[in-house]
Amino acid sequence: MAFSTTAKVWMNGKLIEWKDATIHVAAHVIHYGTGVFEGIRAYDAGGVPSIFRLPEHMRRFGDSCRVYRMDPGYTMDALSDAVVETVRANGFKACYIRPLIYRGYAQLGVNPLPCPVDTAILVWEWDAYLGDEAIEQGVDVGVSSWTRLAPNTLPAMAKGTANYANSGLIKMQAALDGYAEGVALDAAGMVSEGSGQNLFLVRDGTLYTPSLTSSILQGVTRDTVLVLAVK
Ligand SMILES: Cc1ncc(COP(=O)(O)O)c(C=O)c1O
């Protein structure tokens, strides 16, 4: 679904028009991938949006910030309030929410530390990730020749924008080979995750999923599935 350009974006403490939510081409994040983000769904709960496990997402967001030594100058509680404010301001019944913290405009050089830490929250209407029919019929996936991030390269547990350069390679290969998604192995050759989702397998009534040491993002959905499965 296309972006609604009439939407409002929260940027550095203010709600502004979608068209004004721009950054300079010299912003550090564009050149060096110095950002962290979250992806959160708000579901339509009888005509009002209900945000799925906001505290857990914001906790991971704060953890990602600390890994990348970025202090946004807002507490995660304050940013949670800003998420709610942004969802309300846009009036969607259901939407996808993208909080983003990144190194902005000051100078260009690999060291991110001299650059300011900027914060934005975008919301838009986004259909089911692999399409509505995928939920009923499933999708074809192919094992990728790209592996997930090896330990001590980029931390897979932090949701850094740079990780998605790897995800993009996996996704492009899958798409060009006729698959909906790629399954990546970790550097040791064990199943890790998809370009943008955790993986599960049910066999003979037992649920399997790669461990946190398999270069995966610690998914909030994964946690939810595991909690529901042991009930
Ligand atoms: C690489 C990757 N793994 C797993 C997930 C699933 O995470 P969550 O369940 O928290 O949405 C995502 C979600 O964006 C992801 O990008």
The ligand as an SDF file (V2000), in Angstrom:
LIG
                    3D

 16 16  0  0  0  0  0  0  0  0999 V2000
   15.6080   -9.7900   10.8030 C   0  0  0  0  0  0  0  0  0  0  0  0
   14.3410   -9.9080   11.5760 C   0  0  0  0  0  0  0  0  0  0  0  0
   14.1490  -10.9890   12.3490 N   0  0  0  0  0  0  0  0  0  0  0  0
   13.0170  -11.1390   13.0570 C   0  0  0  0  0  0  0  0  0  0  0  0
   12.0300  -10.1860   13.0370 C   0  0  0  0  0  0  0  0  0  0  0  0
   10.7780  -10.3780   13.8470 C   0  0  0  0  0  0  0  0  0  0  0  0
   10.7710   -9.4890   14.9180 O   0  0  0  0  0  0  0  0  0  0  0  0
    9.4120   -9.0920   15.6510 P   0  0  0  0  0  0  0  0  0  0  0  0
    8.6920  -10.3540   15.9210 O   0  0  0  0  0  0  0  0  0  0  0  0
    9.8620   -8.4020   16.8860 O   0  0  0  0  0  0  0  0  0  0  0  0
    8.6670   -8.2170   14.7190 O   0  0  0  0  0  0  0  0  0  0  0  0
   12.1950   -9.0400   12.2680 C   0  0  0  0  0  0  0  0  0  0  0  0
   11.1600   -8.0060   12.2580 C   0  0  0  0  0  0  0  0  0  0  0  0
   11.2790   -6.9600   11.7220 O   0  0  0  0  0  0  0  0  0  0  0  0
   13.3810   -8.8930   11.5210 C   0  0  0  0  0  0  0  0  0  0  0  0
   13.5810   -7.8110   10.7550 O   0  0  0  0  0  0  0  0  0  0  0  0
  1  2  1  0
  2  3  1  0
  2 15  2  0
  3  4  2  0
  4  5  1  0
  5  6  1  0
  5 12  2  0
  6  7  1  0
  7  8  1  0
  8  9  2  0
  8 10  1  0
  8 11  1  0
 12 13  1  0
 12 15  1  0
 13 14  2  0
 15 16  1  0
M  END
$$$$
